[in-house]
Amino acid sequence: MLGILFKKFYAVKYGNSTFVTVGNSGTILTSTDGISWNERTSGTTENLNGLTYDNSLFVAKGDSGTILTSSDGITWTSRASGTTGGLKGITYENSTFVAVGESSTILTSS
């Protein structure tokens, strides 16, 4: 766990009775109490710099068009974004996830 102390974290969300935080080099941690944290396998080494939770789904976004999804914060699935540019923001509203990024990228998904 000592290596985690030297990571940078960029976003944290709470959903499905779980806190999830994402950070550099594909780091994902989860906690049920906000005190004790467990590292999870993201399947990427890209920096993850954004996270949202809605519609019973965590969605993480990051560099090189990286998008990951998880229903529980523990098991993550990589999703095709169709872009290699960095994604800078993500939100959910009106039954739609929206991510924005470099080069005027706007991605939507239900």
Backbone atoms as SQL, in Angstrom:
CREATE TABLE atoms (id INTEGER PRIMARY KEY, chain TEXT, resi INTEGER, resn TEXT, atom TEXT, x REAL, y REAL, z REAL);
INSERT INTO atoms VALUES
  (1, 'A', 1, 'MET', 'N', 0.824, -1.196, 0.000),
  (2, 'A', 1, 'MET', 'CA', 0.000, 0.000, 0.000),
  (3, 'A', 1, 'MET', 'C', 0.868, 1.258, 0.000),
  (4, 'A', 2, 'LEU', 'N', 2.144, 1.133, 0.323),
  (5, 'A', 2, 'LEU', 'CA', 3.030, 2.287, 0.377),
  (6, 'A', 2, 'LEU', 'C', 3.112, 2.999, -0.965),
  (7, 'A', 3, 'GLY', 'N', 3.118, 2.252, -2.089),
  (8, 'A', 3, 'GLY', 'CA', 3.165, 2.863, -3.405),
  (9, 'A', 3, 'GLY', 'C', 1.978, 3.756, -3.684),
  (10, 'A', 4, 'ILE', 'N', 0.857, 3.465, -3.099),
  (11, 'A', 4, 'ILE', 'CA', -0.346, 4.263, -3.295),
  (12, 'A', 4, 'ILE', 'C', -0.182, 5.653, -2.698),
  (13, 'A', 5, 'LEU', 'N', 0.631, 5.778, -1.659),
  (14, 'A', 5, 'LEU', 'CA', 0.842, 7.074, -1.027),
  (15, 'A', 5, 'LEU', 'C', 1.476, 8.080, -1.974),
  (16, 'A', 6, 'PHE', 'N', 2.128, 7.598, -3.038),
  (17, 'A', 6, 'PHE', 'CA', 2.819, 8.477, -3.970),
  (18, 'A', 6, 'PHE', 'C', 2.040, 8.687, -5.258),
  (19, 'A', 7, 'LYS', 'N', 0.797, 8.267, -5.291),
  (20, 'A', 7, 'LYS', 'CA', -0.061, 8.455, -6.452),
  (21, 'A', 7, 'LYS', 'C', -0.823, 9.768, -6.320),
  (22, 'A', 8, 'LYS', 'N', -1.237, 10.299, -7.460),
  (23, 'A', 8, 'LYS', 'CA', -2.111, 11.469, -7.469),
  (24, 'A', 8, 'LYS', 'C', -3.510, 10.987, -7.789),
  (25, 'A', 9, 'PHE', 'N', -4.485, 11.516, -7.064),
  (26, 'A', 9, 'PHE', 'CA', -5.878, 11.178, -7.294),
  (27, 'A', 9, 'PHE', 'C', -6.605, 12.415, -7.788),
  (28, 'A', 10, 'TYR', 'N', -7.491, 12.230, -8.776),
  (29, 'A', 10, 'TYR', 'CA', -8.121, 13.358, -9.449),
  (30, 'A', 10, 'TYR', 'C', -9.628, 13.460, -9.237),
  (31, 'A', 11, 'ALA', 'N', -10.269, 12.370, -8.843),
  (32, 'A', 11, 'ALA', 'CA', -11.727, 12.405, -8.692),
  (33, 'A', 11, 'ALA', 'C', -12.162, 11.344, -7.698),
  (34, 'A', 12, 'VAL', 'N', -13.278, 11.603, -7.030),
  (35, 'A', 12, 'VAL', 'CA', -13.867, 10.630, -6.110),
  (36, 'A', 12, 'VAL', 'C', -15.384, 10.742, -6.216),
  (37, 'A', 13, 'LYS', 'N', -16.052, 9.586, -6.187),
  (38, 'A', 13, 'LYS', 'CA', -17.518, 9.538, -6.222),
  (39, 'A', 13, 'LYS', 'C', -17.991, 8.463, -5.262),
  (40, 'A', 14, 'TYR', 'N', -19.236, 8.606, -4.835),
  (41, 'A', 14, 'TYR', 'CA', -19.863, 7.616, -3.974),
  (42, 'A', 14, 'TYR', 'C', -21.094, 7.073, -4.680),
  (43, 'A', 15, 'GLY', 'N', -21.219, 5.755, -4.715),
  (44, 'A', 15, 'GLY', 'CA', -22.387, 5.110, -5.295),
  (45, 'A', 15, 'GLY', 'C', -22.385, 3.644, -4.945),
  (46, 'A', 16, 'ASN', 'N', -23.537, 3.019, -4.957),
  (47, 'A', 16, 'ASN', 'CA', -23.639, 1.592, -4.677),
  (48, 'A', 16, 'ASN', 'C', -22.949, 1.234, -3.355),
  (49, 'A', 17, 'SER', 'N', -23.072, 2.112, -2.342),
  (50, 'A', 17, 'SER', 'CA', -22.473, 1.933, -1.010),
  (51, 'A', 17, 'SER', 'C', -20.952, 1.860, -1.032),
  (52, 'A', 18, 'THR', 'N', -20.330, 2.484, -2.046),
  (53, 'A', 18, 'THR', 'CA', -18.873, 2.412, -2.220),
  (54, 'A', 18, 'THR', 'C', -18.317, 3.762, -2.646),
  (55, 'A', 19, 'PHE', 'N', -17.207, 4.172, -2.018),
  (56, 'A', 19, 'PHE', 'CA', -16.419, 5.300, -2.503),
  (57, 'A', 19, 'PHE', 'C', -15.444, 4.767, -3.546),
  (58, 'A', 20, 'VAL', 'N', -15.279, 5.497, -4.651),
  (59, 'A', 20, 'VAL', 'CA', -14.301, 5.145, -5.682),
  (60, 'A', 20, 'VAL', 'C', -13.482, 6.385, -5.982),
  (61, 'A', 21, 'THR', 'N', -12.162, 6.222, -6.067),
  (62, 'A', 21, 'THR', 'CA', -11.291, 7.313, -6.493),
  (63, 'A', 21, 'THR', 'C', -10.413, 6.827, -7.635),
  (64, 'A', 22, 'VAL', 'N', -10.082, 7.742, -8.551),
  (65, 'A', 22, 'VAL', 'CA', -9.242, 7.416, -9.702),
  (66, 'A', 22, 'VAL', 'C', -8.069, 8.368, -9.756),
  (67, 'A', 23, 'GLY', 'N', -6.971, 7.899, -10.384),
  (68, 'A', 23, 'GLY', 'CA', -5.772, 8.725, -10.426),
  (69, 'A', 23, 'GLY', 'C', -4.819, 8.355, -11.530),
  (70, 'A', 24, 'ASN', 'N', -3.559, 8.740, -11.320),
  (71, 'A', 24, 'ASN', 'CA', -2.564, 8.548, -12.366),
  (72, 'A', 24, 'ASN', 'C', -2.226, 7.072, -12.562),
  (73, 'A', 25, 'SER', 'N', -1.739, 6.780, -13.750),
  (74, 'A', 25, 'SER', 'CA', -1.301, 5.429, -14.134),
  (75, 'A', 25, 'SER', 'C', -2.403, 4.383, -13.977),
  (76, 'A', 26, 'GLY', 'N', -3.650, 4.763, -14.190),
  (77, 'A', 26, 'GLY', 'CA', -4.758, 3.819, -14.128),
  (78, 'A', 26, 'GLY', 'C', -5.164, 3.397, -12.734),
  (79, 'A', 27, 'THR', 'N', -4.751, 4.151, -11.730),
  (80, 'A', 27, 'THR', 'CA', -5.052, 3.789, -10.343),
  (81, 'A', 27, 'THR', 'C', -6.533, 3.952, -10.022),
  (82, 'A', 28, 'ILE', 'N', -7.118, 2.908, -9.432),
  (83, 'A', 28, 'ILE', 'CA', -8.485, 2.949, -8.916),
  (84, 'A', 28, 'ILE', 'C', -8.473, 2.333, -7.521),
  (85, 'A', 29, 'LEU', 'N', -9.043, 3.061, -6.554),
  (86, 'A', 29, 'LEU', 'CA', -9.186, 2.559, -5.192),
  (87, 'A', 29, 'LEU', 'C', -10.656, 2.593, -4.806),
  (88, 'A', 30, 'THR', 'N', -11.072, 1.640, -3.948),
  (89, 'A', 30, 'THR', 'CA', -12.441, 1.629, -3.433),
  (90, 'A', 30, 'THR', 'C', -12.423, 1.524, -1.917),
  (91, 'A', 31, 'SER', 'N', -13.503, 2.031, -1.315),
  (92, 'A', 31, 'SER', 'CA', -13.654, 1.983, 0.133),
  (93, 'A', 31, 'SER', 'C', -15.139, 1.971, 0.479),
  (94, 'A', 32, 'THR', 'N', -15.494, 1.238, 1.508),
  (95, 'A', 32, 'THR', 'CA', -16.881, 1.265, 1.982),
  (96, 'A', 32, 'THR', 'C', -17.074, 2.275, 3.107),
  (97, 'A', 33, 'ASP', 'N', -15.945, 2.737, 3.708),
  (98, 'A', 33, 'ASP', 'CA', -16.045, 3.661, 4.834),
  (99, 'A', 33, 'ASP', 'C', -15.268, 4.966, 4.655),
  (100, 'A', 34, 'GLY', 'N', -14.528, 5.102, 3.562),
  (101, 'A', 34, 'GLY', 'CA', -13.728, 6.307, 3.317),
  (102, 'A', 34, 'GLY', 'C', -12.424, 6.332, 4.093),
  (103, 'A', 35, 'ILE', 'N', -12.137, 5.289, 4.860),
  (104, 'A', 35, 'ILE', 'CA', -10.918, 5.221, 5.674),
  (105, 'A', 35, 'ILE', 'C', -9.966, 4.149, 5.136),
  (106, 'A', 36, 'SER', 'N', -10.468, 2.935, 4.997),
  (107, 'A', 36, 'SER', 'CA', -9.666, 1.822, 4.473),
  (108, 'A', 36, 'SER', 'C', -9.938, 1.684, 2.974),
  (109, 'A', 37, 'TRP', 'N', -8.858, 1.629, 2.183),
  (110, 'A', 37, 'TRP', 'CA', -8.977, 1.618, 0.726),
  (111, 'A', 37, 'TRP', 'C', -8.335, 0.371, 0.147),
  (112, 'A', 38, 'ASN', 'N', -8.927, -0.141, -0.950),
  (113, 'A', 38, 'ASN', 'CA', -8.410, -1.299, -1.664),
  (114, 'A', 38, 'ASN', 'C', -8.123, -0.913, -3.110),
  (115, 'A', 39, 'GLU', 'N', -6.941, -1.308, -3.597),
  (116, 'A', 39, 'GLU', 'CA', -6.592, -1.027, -4.987),
  (117, 'A', 39, 'GLU', 'C', -7.288, -2.031, -5.895),
  (118, 'A', 40, 'ARG', 'N', -7.800, -1.531, -7.027),
  (119, 'A', 40, 'ARG', 'CA', -8.496, -2.357, -7.998),
  (120, 'A', 40, 'ARG', 'C', -7.754, -2.356, -9.331),
  (121, 'A', 41, 'THR', 'N', -7.986, -3.371, -10.127),
  (122, 'A', 41, 'THR', 'CA', -7.355, -3.479, -11.439),
  (123, 'A', 41, 'THR', 'C', -8.183, -2.721, -12.459),
  (124, 'A', 42, 'SER', 'N', -7.558, -1.741, -13.107),
  (125, 'A', 42, 'SER', 'CA', -8.276, -0.937, -14.098),
  (126, 'A', 42, 'SER', 'C', -8.072, -1.456, -15.513),
  (127, 'A', 43, 'GLY', 'N', -6.957, -2.139, -15.747),
  (128, 'A', 43, 'GLY', 'CA', -6.654, -2.616, -17.091),
  (129, 'A', 43, 'GLY', 'C', -6.008, -1.569, -17.979),
  (130, 'A', 44, 'THR', 'N', -5.642, -0.417, -17.403),
  (131, 'A', 44, 'THR', 'CA', -4.994, 0.635, -18.184),
  (132, 'A', 44, 'THR', 'C', -3.868, 1.262, -17.375),
  (133, 'A', 45, 'THR', 'N', -2.913, 1.839, -18.093),
  (134, 'A', 45, 'THR', 'CA', -1.860, 2.624, -17.444),
  (135, 'A', 45, 'THR', 'C', -2.049, 4.116, -17.726),
  (136, 'A', 46, 'GLU', 'N', -3.115, 4.450, -18.442),
  (137, 'A', 46, 'GLU', 'CA', -3.421, 5.859, -18.722),
  (138, 'A', 46, 'GLU', 'C', -3.882, 6.547, -17.441),
  (139, 'A', 47, 'ASN', 'N', -3.606, 7.844, -17.343),
  (140, 'A', 47, 'ASN', 'CA', -4.105, 8.615, -16.207),
  (141, 'A', 47, 'ASN', 'C', -5.628, 8.691, -16.275),
  (142, 'A', 48, 'LEU', 'N', -6.269, 8.441, -15.150),
  (143, 'A', 48, 'LEU', 'CA', -7.726, 8.569, -15.026),
  (144, 'A', 48, 'LEU', 'C', -7.993, 9.837, -14.233),
  (145, 'A', 49, 'ASN', 'N', -8.651, 10.811, -14.853),
  (146, 'A', 49, 'ASN', 'CA', -8.781, 12.123, -14.222),
  (147, 'A', 49, 'ASN', 'C', -10.215, 12.594, -14.043),
  (148, 'A', 50, 'GLY', 'N', -11.165, 11.685, -14.199),
  (149, 'A', 50, 'GLY', 'CA', -12.557, 12.056, -13.986),
  (150, 'A', 50, 'GLY', 'C', -13.403, 10.831, -13.714),
  (151, 'A', 51, 'LEU', 'N', -14.513, 11.054, -13.005),
  (152, 'A', 51, 'LEU', 'CA', -15.349, 9.944, -12.582),
  (153, 'A', 51, 'LEU', 'C', -16.757, 10.451, -12.324),
  (154, 'A', 52, 'THR', 'N', -17.745, 9.668, -12.713),
  (155, 'A', 52, 'THR', 'CA', -19.122, 9.975, -12.365),
  (156, 'A', 52, 'THR', 'C', -19.820, 8.686, -11.969),
  (157, 'A', 53, 'TYR', 'N', -20.929, 8.832, -11.257),
  (158, 'A', 53, 'TYR', 'CA', -21.747, 7.682, -10.906),
  (159, 'A', 53, 'TYR', 'C', -23.203, 8.071, -11.070),
  (160, 'A', 54, 'ASP', 'N', -23.897, 7.298, -11.886),
  (161, 'A', 54, 'ASP', 'CA', -25.329, 7.495, -12.041),
  (162, 'A', 54, 'ASP', 'C', -25.874, 6.313, -12.811),
  (163, 'A', 55, 'ASN', 'N', -27.182, 6.141, -12.773),
  (164, 'A', 55, 'ASN', 'CA', -27.823, 5.044, -13.473),
  (165, 'A', 55, 'ASN', 'C', -27.186, 3.698, -13.095),
  (166, 'A', 56, 'SER', 'N', -26.773, 3.572, -11.819),
  (167, 'A', 56, 'SER', 'CA', -26.139, 2.357, -11.271),
  (168, 'A', 56, 'SER', 'C', -24.828, 1.997, -11.947),
  (169, 'A', 57, 'LEU', 'N', -24.095, 3.010, -12.440),
  (170, 'A', 57, 'LEU', 'CA', -22.847, 2.757, -13.160),
  (171, 'A', 57, 'LEU', 'C', -21.804, 3.818, -12.837),
  (172, 'A', 58, 'PHE', 'N', -20.590, 3.358, -12.466),
  (173, 'A', 58, 'PHE', 'CA', -19.435, 4.245, -12.388),
  (174, 'A', 58, 'PHE', 'C', -18.849, 4.346, -13.788),
  (175, 'A', 59, 'VAL', 'N', -18.477, 5.562, -14.206),
  (176, 'A', 59, 'VAL', 'CA', -17.791, 5.758, -15.478),
  (177, 'A', 59, 'VAL', 'C', -16.570, 6.620, -15.199),
  (178, 'A', 60, 'ALA', 'N', -15.389, 6.077, -15.508),
  (179, 'A', 60, 'ALA', 'CA', -14.124, 6.803, -15.349),
  (180, 'A', 60, 'ALA', 'C', -13.634, 7.212, -16.732),
  (181, 'A', 61, 'LYS', 'N', -13.005, 8.375, -16.812),
  (182, 'A', 61, 'LYS', 'CA', -12.459, 8.833, -18.091),
  (183, 'A', 61, 'LYS', 'C', -11.050, 9.330, -17.858),
  (184, 'A', 62, 'GLY', 'N', -10.281, 9.375, -18.970),
  (185, 'A', 62, 'GLY', 'CA', -8.902, 9.798, -18.806),
  (186, 'A', 62, 'GLY', 'C', -8.194, 10.100, -20.105),
  (187, 'A', 63, 'ASP', 'N', -6.875, 10.005, -20.037),
  (188, 'A', 63, 'ASP', 'CA', -6.027, 10.314, -21.183),
  (189, 'A', 63, 'ASP', 'C', -6.245, 9.320, -22.318),
  (190, 'A', 64, 'SER', 'N', -5.916, 9.756, -23.516),
  (191, 'A', 64, 'SER', 'CA', -5.957, 8.920, -24.725),
  (192, 'A', 64, 'SER', 'C', -7.339, 8.331, -24.993),
  (193, 'A', 65, 'GLY', 'N', -8.385, 9.045, -24.631),
  (194, 'A', 65, 'GLY', 'CA', -9.743, 8.587, -24.887),
  (195, 'A', 65, 'GLY', 'C', -10.201, 7.445, -24.010),
  (196, 'A', 66, 'THR', 'N', -9.523, 7.227, -22.892),
  (197, 'A', 66, 'THR', 'CA', -9.852, 6.109, -22.009),
  (198, 'A', 66, 'THR', 'C', -11.205, 6.288, -21.344),
  (199, 'A', 67, 'ILE', 'N', -12.050, 5.260, -21.456),
  (200, 'A', 67, 'ILE', 'CA', -13.320, 5.200, -20.730),
  (201, 'A', 67, 'ILE', 'C', -13.443, 3.804, -20.127),
  (202, 'A', 68, 'LEU', 'N', -13.713, 3.760, -18.824),
  (203, 'A', 68, 'LEU', 'CA', -13.919, 2.501, -18.106),
  (204, 'A', 68, 'LEU', 'C', -15.256, 2.556, -17.399),
  (205, 'A', 69, 'THR', 'N', -15.941, 1.412, -17.307),
  (206, 'A', 69, 'THR', 'CA', -17.213, 1.365, -16.586),
  (207, 'A', 69, 'THR', 'C', -17.204, 0.235, -15.563),
  (208, 'A', 70, 'SER', 'N', -17.998, 0.431, -14.500),
  (209, 'A', 70, 'SER', 'CA', -18.126, -0.579, -13.458),
  (210, 'A', 70, 'SER', 'C', -19.449, -0.397, -12.730),
  (211, 'A', 71, 'SER', 'N', -20.121, -1.483, -12.448),
  (212, 'A', 71, 'SER', 'CA', -21.360, -1.392, -11.672),
  (213, 'A', 71, 'SER', 'C', -21.090, -1.422, -10.173),
  (214, 'A', 72, 'ASP', 'N', -19.918, -1.961, -9.775),
  (215, 'A', 72, 'ASP', 'CA', -19.611, -2.108, -8.351),
  (216, 'A', 72, 'ASP', 'C', -18.352, -1.382, -7.887),
  (217, 'A', 73, 'GLY', 'N', -17.595, -0.779, -8.817),
  (218, 'A', 73, 'GLY', 'CA', -16.346, -0.101, -8.469),
  (219, 'A', 73, 'GLY', 'C', -15.176, -1.051, -8.357),
  (220, 'A', 74, 'ILE', 'N', -15.423, -2.347, -8.416),
  (221, 'A', 74, 'ILE', 'CA', -14.376, -3.350, -8.245),
  (222, 'A', 74, 'ILE', 'C', -13.904, -3.900, -9.587),
  (223, 'A', 75, 'THR', 'N', -14.839, -4.339, -10.417),
  (224, 'A', 75, 'THR', 'CA', -14.518, -4.894, -11.728),
  (225, 'A', 75, 'THR', 'C', -14.778, -3.845, -12.789),
  (226, 'A', 76, 'TRP', 'N', -13.750, -3.549, -13.608),
  (227, 'A', 76, 'TRP', 'CA', -13.825, -2.473, -14.594),
  (228, 'A', 76, 'TRP', 'C', -13.719, -3.019, -16.007),
  (229, 'A', 77, 'THR', 'N', -14.469, -2.413, -16.929),
  (230, 'A', 77, 'THR', 'CA', -14.476, -2.811, -18.328),
  (231, 'A', 77, 'THR', 'C', -14.088, -1.607, -19.184),
  (232, 'A', 78, 'SER', 'N', -13.132, -1.810, -20.089),
  (233, 'A', 78, 'SER', 'CA', -12.730, -0.761, -21.010),
  (234, 'A', 78, 'SER', 'C', -13.784, -0.615, -22.106),
  (235, 'A', 79, 'ARG', 'N', -14.101, 0.628, -22.461),
  (236, 'A', 79, 'ARG', 'CA', -15.086, 0.910, -23.509),
  (237, 'A', 79, 'ARG', 'C', -14.419, 1.692, -24.637),
  (238, 'A', 80, 'ALA', 'N', -14.822, 1.421, -25.857),
  (239, 'A', 80, 'ALA', 'CA', -14.289, 2.146, -27.015),
  (240, 'A', 80, 'ALA', 'C', -14.891, 3.543, -27.044),
  (241, 'A', 81, 'SER', 'N', -14.025, 4.550, -27.101),
  (242, 'A', 81, 'SER', 'CA', -14.512, 5.924, -27.132),
  (243, 'A', 81, 'SER', 'C', -14.504, 6.507, -28.541),
  (244, 'A', 82, 'GLY', 'N', -13.693, 5.923, -29.418),
  (245, 'A', 82, 'GLY', 'CA', -13.594, 6.444, -30.768),
  (246, 'A', 82, 'GLY', 'C', -12.668, 7.637, -30.893),
  (247, 'A', 83, 'THR', 'N', -11.954, 7.968, -29.819),
  (248, 'A', 83, 'THR', 'CA', -11.011, 9.086, -29.863),
  (249, 'A', 83, 'THR', 'C', -9.730, 8.704, -29.139),
  (250, 'A', 84, 'THR', 'N', -8.638, 9.350, -29.522),
  (251, 'A', 84, 'THR', 'CA', -7.374, 9.150, -28.819),
  (252, 'A', 84, 'THR', 'C', -6.988, 10.388, -28.024),
  (253, 'A', 85, 'GLY', 'N', -7.812, 11.420, -28.117),
  (254, 'A', 85, 'GLY', 'CA', -7.562, 12.642, -27.358),
  (255, 'A', 85, 'GLY', 'C', -7.968, 12.474, -25.904),
  (256, 'A', 86, 'GLY', 'N', -7.365, 13.258, -25.059),
  (257, 'A', 86, 'GLY', 'CA', -7.690, 13.215, -23.639),
  (258, 'A', 86, 'GLY', 'C', -9.112, 13.693, -23.384),
  (259, 'A', 87, 'LEU', 'N', -9.796, 13.018, -22.481),
  (260, 'A', 87, 'LEU', 'CA', -11.142, 13.426, -22.094),
  (261, 'A', 87, 'LEU', 'C', -11.040, 14.274, -20.834),
  (262, 'A', 88, 'LYS', 'N', -11.732, 15.391, -20.804),
  (263, 'A', 88, 'LYS', 'CA', -11.559, 16.388, -19.746),
  (264, 'A', 88, 'LYS', 'C', -12.725, 16.504, -18.775),
  (265, 'A', 89, 'GLY', 'N', -13.910, 16.053, -19.155),
  (266, 'A', 89, 'GLY', 'CA', -15.060, 16.156, -18.267),
  (267, 'A', 89, 'GLY', 'C', -16.082, 15.084, -18.585),
  (268, 'A', 90, 'ILE', 'N', -16.860, 14.695, -17.555),
  (269, 'A', 90, 'ILE', 'CA', -17.910, 13.705, -17.759),
  (270, 'A', 90, 'ILE', 'C', -19.046, 13.969, -16.777),
  (271, 'A', 91, 'THR', 'N', -20.274, 13.745, -17.240),
  (272, 'A', 91, 'THR', 'CA', -21.450, 13.915, -16.397),
  (273, 'A', 91, 'THR', 'C', -22.574, 13.018, -16.905),
  (274, 'A', 92, 'TYR', 'N', -23.660, 12.961, -16.144),
  (275, 'A', 92, 'TYR', 'CA', -24.838, 12.184, -16.526),
  (276, 'A', 92, 'TYR', 'C', -26.075, 13.019, -16.233),
  (277, 'A', 93, 'GLU', 'N', -26.950, 13.121, -17.212),
  (278, 'A', 93, 'GLU', 'CA', -28.204, 13.848, -17.040),
  (279, 'A', 93, 'GLU', 'C', -29.153, 13.428, -18.153),
  (280, 'A', 94, 'ASN', 'N', -30.443, 13.446, -17.873),
  (281, 'A', 94, 'ASN', 'CA', -31.464, 13.095, -18.864),
  (282, 'A', 94, 'ASN', 'C', -31.185, 11.752, -19.542),
  (283, 'A', 95, 'SER', 'N', -30.790, 10.753, -18.747),
  (284, 'A', 95, 'SER', 'CA', -30.525, 9.390, -19.222),
  (285, 'A', 95, 'SER', 'C', -29.362, 9.292, -20.198),
  (286, 'A', 96, 'THR', 'N', -28.420, 10.257, -20.155),
  (287, 'A', 96, 'THR', 'CA', -27.295, 10.263, -21.082),
  (288, 'A', 96, 'THR', 'C', -26.007, 10.630, -20.366),
  (289, 'A', 97, 'PHE', 'N', -24.965, 9.822, -20.584),
  (290, 'A', 97, 'PHE', 'CA', -23.623, 10.175, -20.159),
  (291, 'A', 97, 'PHE', 'C', -23.019, 11.050, -21.251),
  (292, 'A', 98, 'VAL', 'N', -22.349, 12.140, -20.864),
  (293, 'A', 98, 'VAL', 'CA', -21.693, 13.032, -21.812),
  (294, 'A', 98, 'VAL', 'C', -20.262, 13.248, -21.346),
  (295, 'A', 99, 'ALA', 'N', -19.308, 12.997, -22.249),
  (296, 'A', 99, 'ALA', 'CA', -17.895, 13.258, -21.979),
  (297, 'A', 99, 'ALA', 'C', -17.395, 14.261, -23.009),
  (298, 'A', 100, 'VAL', 'N', -16.535, 15.175, -22.566),
  (299, 'A', 100, 'VAL', 'CA', -15.947, 16.165, -23.465),
  (300, 'A', 100, 'VAL', 'C', -14.438, 16.096, -23.358),
  (301, 'A', 101, 'GLY', 'N', -13.780, 16.530, -24.451),
  (302, 'A', 101, 'GLY', 'CA', -12.328, 16.447, -24.423),
  (303, 'A', 101, 'GLY', 'C', -11.653, 17.327, -25.445),
  (304, 'A', 102, 'GLU', 'N', -10.400, 16.985, -25.680),
  (305, 'A', 102, 'GLU', 'CA', -9.558, 17.735, -26.602),
  (306, 'A', 102, 'GLU', 'C', -10.122, 17.719, -28.011),
  (307, 'A', 103, 'SER', 'N', -9.723, 18.704, -28.802),
  (308, 'A', 103, 'SER', 'CA', -10.127, 18.827, -30.215),
  (309, 'A', 103, 'SER', 'C', -11.641, 18.849, -30.392),
  (310, 'A', 104, 'SER', 'N', -12.337, 19.532, -29.495),
  (311, 'A', 104, 'SER', 'CA', -13.800, 19.698, -29.560),
  (312, 'A', 104, 'SER', 'C', -14.562, 18.378, -29.499),
  (313, 'A', 105, 'THR', 'N', -13.994, 17.381, -28.835),
  (314, 'A', 105, 'THR', 'CA', -14.638, 16.068, -28.713),
  (315, 'A', 105, 'THR', 'C', -15.826, 16.134, -27.773),
  (316, 'A', 106, 'ILE', 'N', -16.965, 15.608, -28.209),
  (317, 'A', 106, 'ILE', 'CA', -18.148, 15.431, -27.374),
  (318, 'A', 106, 'ILE', 'C', -18.656, 14.015, -27.620),
  (319, 'A', 107, 'LEU', 'N', -18.704, 13.206, -26.562),
  (320, 'A', 107, 'LEU', 'CA', -19.167, 11.829, -26.656),
  (321, 'A', 107, 'LEU', 'C', -20.431, 11.666, -25.827),
  (322, 'A', 108, 'THR', 'N', -21.399, 10.897, -26.328),
  (323, 'A', 108, 'THR', 'CA', -22.611, 10.626, -25.576),
  (324, 'A', 108, 'THR', 'C', -22.910, 9.132, -25.594),
  (325, 'A', 109, 'SER', 'N', -23.536, 8.670, -24.505),
  (326, 'A', 109, 'SER', 'CA', -23.934, 7.269, -24.417),
  (327, 'A', 109, 'SER', 'C', -25.043, 7.121, -23.389),
  (328, 'A', 110, 'SER', 'N', -25.994, 6.273, -23.666),
  (329, 'A', 110, 'SER', 'CA', -27.047, 6.008, -22.694),
  (330, 'A', 110, 'SER', 'C', -26.622, 4.869, -21.796);
